[in-house]
Amino acid sequence: MPWEVAIGAVMALLVIEACRRSLSPWMAVTISVALVYLGTSQWFPGVLHFKGYALPRMVEFVYLAGDEGMYGFLTGISANILFIYVLFASVMMKAGVGEFVIDLAVRLAGWARGGPAKIAVIGSALFGTISGSTVANVYATGSFTIPLMKRGGYSAKSAAAIEAIAGTGGQIMPPVMGAGVFIMAEVTGIPYFDIIRAAAIPAILYYVGLFAMVHFLALRFGLRPVPRSELPSWRPVLRRGYFIVPFGLIVYLLAQGYSPTGAAFYTIAATFVLSFLDRRTWMTPKKCWEALVEAAFSAGTIAVALAGSGMIVGVLTRTGAALAFGGVVVQAAQGILIVAMILIFVVVSILGTGIPTTAAYVIAVTVGAAAMGNLGVGLLAAHLFVFYYAVLSDLTPPDAVTAFAAANIAGSDMFGTGIEAFRLGVAGFLVPFAFVYHPELLLKGEWPQVLLMSGFAAISAIALASVVVGHAWGPMSGWLRGLCAVAAALLVVRTLSLQLAGLALYGAIVGYAAWRRGAAAPVTAR
């Protein structure tokens, strides 16, 4: 009926405007382009050609088309599962868990050389387990760690870049991992706990590479630790050690077979009770109300993103554009997996520019996972590959939103910070390639194989950090950095003899660099 078509069209426009206001103009543009394509696909040539639909049918697709459109299964996930996890994060913050995490990171790493950056790495990794948002992670930890890094000798650009990388990695750190992982569980049919368990080692590798990066930067530039007078004592930190319980509890409940919703509910209840062990962290009626309000705003933003994503997915699937893209990728790659992965990485990075991670994952997995599946990649590995790059697109210029948020705190050039974050985060960008070729990194295989490959991959990430920084417990010249890159590559090939050769080569490089260390004076950080 005409009035139904009118309502559907108005709702589509309202969703686009809501995405523009609450998310970014790029999200609104992406939805608009998809809708324009839906209406004009009959005039496109080649694989993009589709017979087209009448206006009432097009409105139905984006409005009330079963599991697609703005009221599809994606929006249902935001109501059924995601809200309680947003509330979980909000309650954890109001109960003082976030403050405990930062104090713990300061106490653990502040004493070391380059301690301020290591605080950022550890704090963001821990904080990200409850945050679920890269930008929120940067603002929560960066407001403390970035000024601390600048006082410790890091330039504003380097401090912002390090915090941006650390904050972004929080969204790939189990057990929460943002909204995308719940969608992954629904789309793939893989249990939520199995996904976060498989994602654990890649997330650790991401932070191993970043930790090595900041350590080598500190060695190269002679950066200082946090003064001991500014470090909190262990006593107040350990006194709040009971805040570790929520992290362990949610993992335990998921492992015992509780639903994600049930696990989050019981963990919220436990956190509420734990808050009363310290008068300063009591969950008073005011704090409870604030937690509910913040969760409602965050959940509303996620719901808008998923409604817009549902419209895009509906267009891509109804017109066959998703399958066509998968075929184009496979054809362009000539059946070579690594070429296909590079193409998908580029596409996901472009699609994710300025778009929230959840929406970027939903759109990108529609066009990328099938292509990887056609080349023999397992379902979970293909989806995690796309998810990681949807997250890391927040670091990708020209619209590196996480790097820009950190630059705003540090007072550094935004575009320069984005480039620096991409450079320092190179090890993290290569982790998905490693777990596609080595399923052991996703806990597929016997434990000896898992541990051996994890060790090789960790050393490879450290070697890559040496290449980028030009330091490995001693200064490295250009030819040593080249050999170090070769060692990093050998460590992640599929032949054990070559992996052992890479290990021996990197060990020789480190030994030689350390031997020369006494002759090299620290240089000034730029």
C-alpha positions as CSV (number, residue, x, y, z in Angstrom):
1,M,0.0,0.0,0.0
2,P,1.2,3.5,-0.7
3,W,1.2,4.6,3.0
4,E,3.4,1.6,3.9
5,V,5.9,2.5,1.2
6,A,5.9,6.1,2.5
7,I,6.6,4.9,6.1
8,G,9.3,2.6,5.0
9,A,11.0,5.3,2.9
10,V,10.8,7.8,5.8
11,M,12.3,5.2,8.2
12,A,15.2,4.6,5.8
13,L,15.9,8.3,5.7
14,L,15.7,8.6,9.5
15,V,18.2,5.7,9.9
16,I,20.6,7.4,7.5
17,E,20.3,10.7,9.4
18,A,20.7,8.9,12.8
19,C,23.9,7.3,11.5
20,R,25.2,10.6,10.3
21,R,24.5,12.2,13.7
22,S,25.6,9.5,16.1
23,L,28.3,7.7,14.1
24,S,29.9,9.5,11.1
25,P,29.0,11.0,7.8
26,W,30.9,8.1,6.1
27,M,28.4,5.6,7.5
28,A,25.5,7.7,6.1
29,V,27.2,8.0,2.7
30,T,27.9,4.2,2.6
31,I,24.2,3.4,3.2
32,S,23.1,6.0,0.6
33,V,25.5,4.5,-2.0
34,A,24.0,1.0,-1.3
35,L,20.5,2.3,-1.7
36,V,21.3,4.2,-4.9
37,Y,22.9,1.0,-6.3
38,L,19.7,-1.0,-5.4
39,G,17.7,1.4,-7.5
40,T,20.1,1.6,-10.4
41,S,21.6,-1.9,-10.6
42,Q,19.8,-2.7,-13.8
43,W,21.9,-0.2,-15.6
44,F,25.3,-1.4,-14.3
45,P,27.5,-3.6,-16.5
46,G,29.1,-6.9,-15.8
47,V,29.0,-8.5,-12.4
48,L,27.3,-5.5,-10.9
49,H,24.3,-5.9,-13.2
50,F,21.0,-6.9,-11.6
51,K,17.5,-7.0,-13.0
52,G,16.3,-4.3,-10.5
53,Y,13.1,-4.0,-8.4
54,A,10.1,-1.6,-8.3
55,L,10.1,1.0,-5.6
56,P,7.7,-0.8,-3.2
57,R,9.8,-3.9,-3.4
58,M,13.0,-2.0,-2.7
59,V,11.5,-0.3,0.3
60,E,10.4,-3.7,1.6
61,F,14.0,-5.0,1.4
62,V,15.4,-2.3,3.6
63,Y,12.4,-2.1,5.9
64,L,10.7,-5.4,6.6
65,A,12.5,-8.1,4.6
66,G,12.7,-11.1,7.0
67,D,16.2,-11.3,8.5
68,E,17.6,-8.4,6.5
69,G,17.0,-4.7,6.5
70,M,16.7,-2.3,9.4
71,Y,14.5,-4.7,11.4
72,G,16.6,-7.8,10.6
73,F,18.5,-10.1,12.8
74,L,21.3,-7.6,13.4
75,T,19.0,-5.2,15.1
76,G,17.6,-8.1,17.1
77,I,21.0,-8.9,18.4
78,S,21.4,-5.4,19.7
79,A,18.2,-5.8,21.7
80,N,18.6,-9.4,22.8
81,I,22.4,-9.7,23.6
82,L,24.4,-6.5,23.1
83,F,22.6,-4.2,25.6
84,I,23.4,-6.4,28.6
85,Y,27.1,-6.3,27.6
86,V,27.0,-2.6,27.2
87,L,25.5,-2.4,30.7
88,F,28.2,-4.8,31.9
89,A,30.9,-2.4,30.8
90,S,29.1,0.6,32.3
91,V,28.7,-1.1,35.7
92,M,32.3,-2.3,35.7
93,M,33.4,1.3,35.1
94,K,31.1,2.8,37.8
95,A,32.2,0.2,40.3
96,G,35.8,1.2,40.0
97,V,37.1,-1.7,37.9
98,G,38.5,0.6,35.3
99,E,40.5,2.7,37.9
100,F,41.8,-0.6,39.4
101,V,43.0,-1.8,36.0
102,I,44.9,1.4,35.3
103,D,46.5,1.4,38.8
104,L,47.5,-2.2,38.3
105,A,49.1,-1.4,34.9
106,V,51.0,1.5,36.5
107,R,52.3,-0.7,39.3
108,L,53.2,-3.6,36.9
109,A,55.1,-1.6,34.3
110,G,55.8,1.9,35.5
111,W,59.2,0.9,37.0
112,A,60.6,-0.3,33.7
113,R,62.5,1.6,31.0
114,G,59.9,3.3,28.9
115,G,57.4,2.5,31.6
116,P,54.8,5.1,30.6
117,A,54.3,3.4,27.2
118,K,54.2,0.0,28.8
119,I,51.5,1.2,31.1
120,A,49.5,2.2,28.1
121,V,50.0,-1.2,26.5
122,I,49.0,-3.2,29.6
123,G,46.3,-0.8,30.7
124,S,44.6,-0.7,27.3
125,A,44.8,-4.5,27.0
126,L,43.1,-5.0,30.4
127,F,40.7,-2.0,30.0
128,G,39.7,-3.2,26.5
129,T,38.4,-6.4,27.9
130,I,35.5,-4.4,29.4
131,S,35.3,-1.4,27.1
132,G,34.4,-2.8,23.7
133,S,35.1,0.5,21.9
134,T,38.4,1.6,20.5
135,V,37.8,5.3,20.9
136,A,36.4,5.0,24.4
137,N,39.4,2.9,25.3
138,V,41.8,5.6,24.1
139,Y,40.0,8.4,26.0
140,A,39.7,6.4,29.2
141,T,43.4,5.3,29.4
142,G,45.0,7.9,27.1
143,S,44.0,10.9,29.2
144,F,46.4,9.4,31.9
145,T,49.0,7.6,29.8
146,I,49.7,10.1,27.0
147,P,50.8,13.0,29.3
148,L,52.8,10.4,31.3
149,M,54.5,9.2,28.1
150,K,55.3,12.8,27.1
151,R,56.9,13.5,30.5
152,G,58.9,10.3,30.1
153,G,60.5,11.5,26.9
154,Y,58.2,10.3,24.1
155,S,57.2,12.8,21.4
156,A,53.6,13.8,21.3
157,K,53.1,11.9,18.0
158,S,54.7,8.7,19.3
159,A,52.8,8.9,22.6
160,A,49.5,9.3,20.7
161,A,50.3,6.6,18.2
162,I,51.2,4.1,20.9
163,E,48.0,4.8,22.8
164,A,46.0,4.5,19.6
165,I,47.5,1.1,18.8
166,A,47.0,-0.1,22.4
167,G,43.5,1.2,22.6
168,T,42.5,-0.4,19.3
169,G,43.8,-3.8,20.3
170,G,41.4,-3.7,23.3
171,Q,38.5,-4.6,20.9
172,I,40.2,-7.9,19.9
173,M,41.0,-8.9,23.4
174,P,38.6,-11.5,24.9
175,P,36.2,-11.9,26.7
176,V,34.0,-9.0,25.3
177,M,35.6,-8.0,22.0
178,G,32.9,-5.5,21.2
179,A,29.6,-6.1,19.5
180,G,31.1,-7.7,16.4
181,V,31.9,-11.0,18.1
182,F,28.2,-11.6,19.1
183,I,27.2,-11.0,15.5
184,M,29.9,-13.5,14.4
185,A,28.5,-16.1,16.7
186,E,25.0,-15.6,15.2
187,V,26.1,-15.6,11.6
188,T,28.5,-18.6,11.9
189,G,26.6,-20.6,14.4
190,I,29.9,-21.0,16.3
191,P,29.4,-20.7,20.1
192,Y,30.5,-17.4,21.6
193,F,32.9,-19.1,24.0
194,D,34.7,-21.0,21.2
195,I,35.2,-17.7,19.3
196,I,36.7,-15.8,22.3
197,R,38.9,-18.8,23.1
198,A,40.2,-19.0,19.6
199,A,40.8,-15.2,19.6
200,A,43.0,-15.2,22.7
201,I,46.4,-16.1,21.2
202,P,46.1,-13.6,18.3
203,A,45.2,-10.9,20.7
204,I,48.2,-11.7,22.9
205,L,50.5,-11.7,19.8
206,Y,49.2,-8.3,18.9
207,Y,50.2,-6.9,22.3
208,V,53.5,-8.8,22.3
209,G,54.5,-7.0,19.1
210,L,53.4,-3.6,20.5
211,F,55.2,-4.2,23.9
212,A,58.4,-5.1,22.0
213,M,58.0,-2.0,19.9
214,V,57.8,0.4,22.9
215,H,60.6,-1.5,24.7
216,F,62.9,-1.1,21.7
217,L,61.9,2.6,21.4
218,A,62.8,3.1,25.0
219,L,66.2,1.4,24.5
220,R,67.0,3.3,21.4
221,F,66.1,6.7,22.7
222,G,67.2,6.2,26.3
223,L,63.7,6.9,27.7
224,R,63.1,6.9,31.4
225,P,60.7,4.9,33.7
226,V,58.0,6.5,35.8
227,P,59.6,8.1,38.9
228,R,59.1,5.8,41.9
229,S,57.6,8.7,43.8
230,E,54.7,8.7,41.3
231,L,54.0,5.0,41.4
232,P,51.2,3.8,43.6
233,S,52.1,1.4,46.4
234,W,51.2,-2.2,46.1
235,R,49.0,-2.2,49.2
236,P,46.0,-0.2,47.8
237,V,46.2,-2.0,44.5
238,L,46.2,-5.5,46.1
239,R,43.4,-4.4,48.5
240,R,41.2,-4.1,45.4
241,G,42.4,-7.3,43.9
242,Y,38.9,-8.7,44.2
243,F,38.1,-6.8,41.1
244,I,39.8,-9.6,39.2
245,V,36.8,-11.8,40.0
246,P,34.5,-10.4,37.3
247,F,37.0,-11.1,34.6
248,G,37.5,-14.7,35.7
249,L,33.8,-15.2,36.5
250,I,32.5,-14.3,33.0
251,V,35.0,-16.6,31.3
252,Y,34.2,-19.4,33.8
253,L,30.4,-19.1,33.2
254,L,30.8,-19.1,29.4
255,A,33.1,-22.2,29.7
256,Q,30.4,-23.9,31.8
257,G,27.8,-23.5,29.0
258,Y,25.9,-20.4,30.2
259,S,24.5,-18.2,27.5
260,P,26.3,-14.9,26.8
261,T,23.4,-13.1,28.3
262,G,23.3,-15.2,31.4
263,A,27.0,-15.0,32.0
264,A,26.9,-11.2,31.7
265,F,23.9,-10.9,34.1
266,Y,25.6,-12.9,36.8
267,T,28.8,-11.0,36.4
268,I,27.0,-7.7,36.7
269,A,25.4,-8.9,39.9
270,A,28.8,-10.1,41.3
271,T,30.4,-6.7,40.4
272,F,27.6,-4.9,42.1
273,V,28.2,-6.9,45.3
274,L,32.0,-6.4,45.1
275,S,31.6,-2.7,44.8
276,F,30.4,-2.6,48.5
277,L,33.8,-3.9,49.8
278,D,35.2,-0.4,49.5
279,R,33.2,2.7,50.6
280,R,34.6,4.7,47.7
281,T,33.2,2.3,45.0
282,W,29.7,1.7,46.4
283,M,27.1,1.3,43.6
284,T,24.8,4.0,45.0
285,P,21.4,4.7,43.4
286,K,23.0,7.6,41.6
287,K,25.8,5.5,40.2
288,C,23.3,2.8,39.2
289,W,21.2,5.4,37.3
290,E,24.3,6.8,35.6
291,A,25.3,3.3,34.5
292,L,21.8,2.7,33.0
293,V,21.8,6.0,31.2
294,E,25.3,5.6,29.8
295,A,24.4,2.0,28.7
296,A,21.2,3.2,27.0
297,F,23.0,5.9,25.0
298,S,25.7,3.4,24.0
299,A,23.2,0.7,23.1
300,G,21.2,3.2,21.0
301,T,24.3,4.1,19.0
302,I,25.0,0.4,18.4
303,A,21.4,-0.2,17.4
304,V,21.5,2.6,14.8
305,A,24.8,1.2,13.4
306,L,23.3,-2.3,13.1
307,A,20.0,-1.0,11.5
308,G,22.1,0.8,8.9
309,S,24.3,-2.2,8.4
310,G,21.2,-4.4,7.9
311,M,20.1,-2.2,5.1
312,I,23.5,-2.5,3.4
313,V,23.6,-6.2,3.9
314,G,20.1,-6.6,2.5
315,V,21.2,-4.7,-0.7
316,L,24.4,-6.7,-1.1
317,T,22.7,-10.1,-0.7
318,R,19.4,-9.4,-2.7
319,T,21.3,-8.0,-5.7
320,G,24.0,-10.7,-5.6
321,A,26.7,-8.1,-5.2
322,A,28.3,-10.0,-2.3
323,L,28.7,-13.2,-4.3
324,A,29.9,-11.3,-7.3
325,F,32.6,-9.6,-5.2
326,G,33.7,-13.0,-3.8
327,G,34.0,-14.3,-7.4
328,V,36.0,-11.2,-8.5
329,V,38.4,-11.6,-5.6
330,V,39.0,-15.3,-6.3
331,Q,39.5,-14.6,-10.0
332,A,41.8,-11.7,-9.4
333,A,43.9,-13.7,-6.9
334,Q,44.2,-16.6,-9.5
335,G,43.6,-19.0,-6.7
336,I,46.5,-17.7,-4.6
337,L,45.4,-17.4,-1.0
338,I,47.8,-14.7,0.1
339,V,46.8,-12.5,-2.8
340,A,43.2,-12.9,-2.0
341,M,43.9,-12.0,1.7
342,I,45.7,-8.8,0.7
343,L,42.8,-7.8,-1.6
344,I,40.3,-8.4,1.2
345,F,42.5,-6.5,3.7
346,V,42.5,-3.5,1.4
347,V,38.8,-3.7,0.8
348,V,38.0,-4.0,4.5
349,S,40.3,-1.1,5.4
350,I,38.5,1.1,2.8
351,L,35.1,0.0,3.9
352,G,36.0,0.5,7.6
353,T,37.2,4.1,7.1
354,G,35.2,6.3,9.4
355,I,32.7,3.5,10.1
356,P,32.2,1.8,13.5
357,T,33.9,-1.6,13.8
358,T,30.6,-3.5,14.1
359,A,29.2,-2.0,10.9
360,A,32.5,-2.4,9.1
361,Y,32.7,-6.1,10.1
362,V,29.1,-6.8,9.0
363,I,29.5,-5.2,5.6
364,A,33.0,-6.6,5.0
365,V,32.2,-10.1,6.1
366,T,29.3,-10.2,3.6
367,V,31.7,-9.7,0.7
368,G,35.0,-11.2,2.1
369,A,34.3,-14.3,4.1
370,A,32.8,-16.2,1.1
371,A,35.8,-15.5,-1.0
372,M,38.2,-16.9,1.6
373,G,35.9,-19.9,2.1
374,N,36.2,-20.6,-1.6
375,L,40.0,-20.8,-1.2
376,G,39.8,-23.3,1.6
377,V,39.9,-21.1,4.7
378,G,37.9,-22.3,7.7
379,L,34.8,-20.5,8.7
380,L,36.1,-19.1,12.0
381,A,39.4,-18.1,10.6
382,A,37.8,-16.3,7.7
383,H,35.4,-14.3,10.0
384,L,38.2,-13.5,12.5
385,F,40.4,-12.3,9.6
386,V,37.7,-9.8,8.5
387,F,36.9,-8.9,12.1
388,Y,40.5,-8.0,12.9
389,Y,40.8,-5.7,9.9
390,A,37.5,-4.1,10.6
391,V,38.9,-3.3,14.1
392,L,42.3,-2.2,12.7
393,S,40.6,0.1,10.1
394,D,40.3,2.5,13.0
395,L,44.1,2.9,12.7
396,T,44.1,3.2,8.9
397,P,44.5,6.7,7.4
398,P,43.0,8.8,6.0
399,D,40.3,8.6,8.7
400,A,42.0,6.8,11.5
401,V,39.5,7.7,14.2
402,T,41.3,6.1,17.1
403,A,44.6,7.7,16.2
404,F,42.8,11.1,15.8
405,A,41.3,10.7,19.2
406,A,44.7,10.0,20.7
407,A,46.2,13.0,18.7
408,N,43.5,15.2,20.2
409,I,44.7,14.3,23.7
410,A,48.4,14.6,22.9
411,G,48.1,17.8,20.8
412,S,49.9,16.2,17.9
413,D,49.2,16.3,14.1
414,M,46.3,14.0,13.4
415,F,47.4,12.7,10.0
416,G,51.0,12.3,11.1
417,T,49.8,10.4,14.2
418,G,47.7,8.1,12.0
419,I,50.8,7.3,9.8
420,E,52.9,6.7,12.9
421,A,50.3,4.4,14.4
422,F,50.1,2.4,11.2
423,R,53.9,2.1,11.2
424,L,54.3,1.1,14.8
425,G,51.3,-1.3,14.6
426,V,52.7,-3.3,11.7
427,A,53.1,-6.5,13.7
428,G,49.4,-6.4,14.6
429,F,48.4,-6.0,11.0
430,L,50.2,-9.2,10.1
431,V,48.7,-11.4,12.9
432,P,45.6,-12.3,10.9
433,F,47.8,-13.6,8.0
434,A,49.6,-15.8,10.5
435,F,46.5,-17.5,12.0
436,V,45.0,-18.2,8.6
437,Y,48.1,-20.1,7.6
438,H,48.6,-21.6,11.1
439,P,45.3,-22.8,12.6
440,E,47.3,-23.7,15.8
441,L,47.1,-20.0,16.7
442,L,43.3,-20.4,16.9
443,L,43.8,-23.5,19.2
444,K,43.2,-25.9,16.3
445,G,45.5,-28.9,17.0
446,E,47.4,-30.6,19.8
447,W,48.8,-28.4,22.6
448,P,52.5,-29.0,21.8
449,Q,51.8,-27.7,18.3
450,V,49.8,-24.8,19.6
451,L,52.6,-23.8,22.1
452,L,55.4,-24.2,19.6
453,M,53.7,-22.1,16.9
454,S,52.6,-19.5,19.4
455,G,56.3,-19.2,20.5
456,F,57.5,-18.8,16.9
457,A,54.8,-16.2,16.1
458,A,55.7,-14.2,19.2
459,I,59.3,-14.1,18.3
460,S,58.4,-13.1,14.8
461,A,56.4,-10.2,16.2
462,I,59.3,-9.1,18.3
463,A,61.6,-9.4,15.2
464,L,59.2,-7.2,13.3
465,A,59.4,-4.6,16.1
466,S,63.2,-4.7,15.7
467,V,62.9,-4.0,12.0
468,V,60.6,-1.0,12.5
469,V,62.5,0.6,15.4
470,G,66.0,-0.4,14.2
471,H,66.9,-1.7,17.6
472,A,67.2,-5.2,19.3
473,W,68.9,-4.9,22.6
474,G,71.4,-2.8,20.6
475,P,71.4,-0.6,17.5
476,M,70.8,-2.2,14.2
477,S,72.1,-0.9,10.8
478,G,70.1,-1.2,7.6
479,W,71.5,-4.6,6.6
480,L,70.8,-6.0,10.0
481,R,67.2,-4.8,9.8
482,G,66.9,-6.6,6.4
483,L,68.2,-9.8,7.9
484,C,65.8,-9.3,10.8
485,A,62.9,-9.1,8.4
486,V,64.0,-12.4,6.8
487,A,64.1,-14.0,10.2
488,A,60.6,-12.7,11.0
489,A,59.3,-14.2,7.8
490,L,61.0,-17.6,8.3
491,L,59.5,-17.9,11.8
492,V,56.0,-18.1,10.4
493,V,56.4,-20.3,7.4
494,R,55.0,-23.9,7.6
495,T,58.3,-25.8,7.6
496,L,59.8,-26.5,11.0
497,S,63.4,-26.5,9.6
498,L,62.9,-23.0,8.2
499,Q,61.3,-21.8,11.4
500,L,64.3,-23.0,13.4
501,A,66.6,-21.3,10.9
502,G,64.7,-18.1,11.4
503,L,65.0,-18.5,15.2
504,A,68.8,-19.0,14.9
505,L,69.1,-16.0,12.6
506,Y,67.3,-13.7,14.9
507,G,69.2,-15.0,17.9
508,A,72.5,-14.2,16.0
509,I,71.3,-10.7,15.1
510,V,70.3,-10.0,18.7
511,G,73.6,-11.2,20.0
512,Y,75.5,-9.1,17.5
513,A,73.4,-6.0,18.2
514,A,73.9,-6.4,22.0
515,W,77.7,-6.8,21.5
516,R,77.7,-3.5,19.6
517,R,75.5,-1.8,22.1
518,G,78.3,-0.4,24.2
519,A,79.6,1.6,21.2
520,A,76.3,3.3,20.5
521,A,75.1,6.3,22.5
522,P,71.3,6.9,22.9
523,V,70.0,9.4,20.3
524,T,67.3,12.0,20.8
525,A,63.7,11.0,20.2
526,R,62.1,12.7,17.3
